[in-house]
Structure formats: C-alpha cells, structure tokens
Amino acid sequence: ELQTSQTTAKLPEVDLPSWLDNPIILMIAKAMAWLLFAFLLSWVAIQIIRLLNPYIYSIGNQINLTTKTREKSQLELSVTAWFNQSQKYQKIGNYREACRCLYMAMLQGLNDRGIISDLPSRTDGEYLELIQQLSEPRPYQKLFITHQQLLFGNLEVSAAVFAECQQAYQQITDEKN
C-alpha cells in the first residue's frame, strides 16, 4: 500500500517590512488588483465580440432584410385589400387599425392612379401639400389629419371617428369613378 506522508512543509518565517502593514497601501493594492481584473475581463469580452462579430452582423442583416420585405409587401397591398382589412378591423371593433387601413388604401390609390407616387421618405405634410392641387382635397385631408392625430396625438378612436374616415374614403372612391 502506498502511504502519503503527512508532513507539512515548514515555510521560513519572513518578517515583512513595516510599511507593508499600512492600511492605505493595502487599499491601493486591492484597487490595483480589481482594476487589473476589470481590464482582463474587458479584454476577454472584446476578443469574444471580435470573434462573434461576423455572425452578429449577418443575423442583423437577415433581420433588416426581413423587416424591409415585410414593409414592402405591406405597402404593395392593393387598394381593395387595404379596404377589406379596414372592414375586418371595423367588425372586431379595432377602429384605430381600421382607420389606418383606410389611410393606406387612400395612399395606394393615389399611387396606383399616378396622382402622387409612393415614396417612403415622403411625410404626411408633403402629401397634404400635394393634395391641395386636387379638385376636391377635403376627404384626403380628413384621412391625413386623422392619421396624424392617431399617430402623434391622443385621439380616441371610436366608431364615430371611423365612420367619418369611411365617409371621407367613400367620397374619394366616388370621385374616382
């Protein structure tokens, strides 16, 4: 049988200089140790990020591509599809989305008829300026202003507000025909 010895190594007793017993030096040593630890931890984190950067970047690009595709397909719905969506939202009582769909149907109609082309950078204010040139701008203004109040104001969307938007949209479609 193998036995291990139970002798403990005796280290020589060394008297440390008295200036090492100073509490201020001890605090400075601890602070430097923590700073060194933080530096090493930061360095390791940076190295990991550098290694994973190509993967993170490619995932971000895929997410952006998916979002752009979704936005593009949403904008390319037909006027009829937007109107049908509006009716569906109205039936379930979601008047905010129903009004938004009427607004989108109006924008798509303006684009389809070549009156005002759809530019993603165009603001509601720019659209409002452009529709002033139309023979009957009031129904368009109603939908634009309601849309702005829904987005930036605190307009409570009720069945009455939706009915006003629907009436404005109906005037636009009657004018078209």
N, C-alpha and C positions, 0 to 999 in steps of 0.2 A: 504494500500500500504506500501511496505517495502522501507524505505529510508536508504541509506547508509550515514554514517556521512562523512563529508568532512574535517575532522580534520586530519592534518598530525602530525605524531609523531615527536616530537622535540627530537633530539638526543643531548645529552650533548656535548658541545664543549670541546674537549680534545686537549690540546697543545702537539704536538709530540715533542720529543726531537730534538734538532737542528742537531744532527749528522745524523738523518734520511733524512734530506733535502739535503744531499750531493749527487751530480750527479753520483759519482763513485759508491756509494752504490746502487743507483737506477739502474745503468747499470748491476751491479753484480746480483741484484735481478731479473732483466729481463732475463739475461743469464741463471740463475738457473731455472727460470720458463720454458724457452724454452728447456733446457736440460731435465727437468722433463717431459715435453710434448713429446719430441722425444723418451725418454726412454719408456714411456707408450705406445706410438704408435708402437714402435718396439716390445714391449712385446705382444701387441694385434696381430700384424702381425705374430709373431712366433706361438702364440696359434692357429691362423686360419690355418697356414701351417701345424701344427701338426694334426689338425682335418682333413684336406683335404688330407694329405699325402697318406693314403691308396688308395684313389680314383685316385690321380695323378699317383701313382705308377702303378696301374692296367691299366690305359689308356696308359701309356708309354710302358708297356709290350705288350699290344694289337698292338700298332703301330710297335714295333720291330718285333713282330711275323708276321704281315702283310708284312713288308719290307723283312724279311727273306724268306717268302713264295714266294713273287714276284721275288726275286733274284734267288731262287732255280728253280722256273718254267722257268725263263728266261734262266738259264744255261742248263736246260734239254730239250730245243728245239732240234729237230733233225737237222742233217746237212742240209737236204733238206729244212726244214722250215727256217733255217738261210739264205740259199741261196735264197729262194723265197722272204724273207724280203729284201734282198740286191737288188734284181731285182725291187721290188716295190719302194724302195728309189731311185734307179737309174732313174726310169721312171719319178719321180716327181722332179728330179734334186738335191736331197739331197745326194750328193756324200760322205759326211762325214759319215753319218749313213750307207750308202751302203758299204763303206769300213769296218766299224766296224762290220757289219753283216758277211762279208766275213771272217774277222778275227775270229769271234765267230764260224763260220762254220768250219774253219780250226781247232780250239781248240777242238770242239765237235768231229770232225773226228779223231783227234789224240787220244782222249779219247775212242771213240767207237771201234777203231781198236786195242786198248790196247797198243799203242806205248808209249804214255805219258798220265798217268792218270790225271784227272782234280782235282787239289787241290786248294781250294780258296786262300790259303796262297802263292801259287807259283807266282813268279814275272815273267815279260817278260824276264828279264835277265836269270833266271833259265831255262825258256823254250828255250831261244836261246842256252844255253849250251847243253841242251838235244838234240836239233835238229841237232847239229853238228855231232852227231853219225849216222844220217840218210844218206842213199845213195845219195840223192840229196837235200841238205839243202837250196839251194838258194831261191826257191819260198817261203818257210816258213820264211826265213829271211826277204824277201821283205815285207810280210804281218806284221811280228812283228815290223820291223823298221818303216813302215808306221804308224802302230797303235801307237807306241811310239811318233812319230812326231805329230800325231793328238792330242794325249792327253797332251803331255808336251811341244811340240814345237809350232811354229806358221805356220805350213804347211797349205797353202791354198789348199783346196781340189777341184780339177777341174775334168772335165770328163776325162782328160788325166791321172791324178793320179788314178782315179777309174779304168780306162782301164788297167793300169799296175797291179793293185791289182787283177783285174779279170783274167788277163793273168797268174799271179802267182798262183791264185787259180785253174785255169784250168790245169796248169802243175801238181799241187798236185793231182787233181782228175784223170788225165791221168796216173800218176804214180801208183795210187791205183789200176787201172783196168788192 
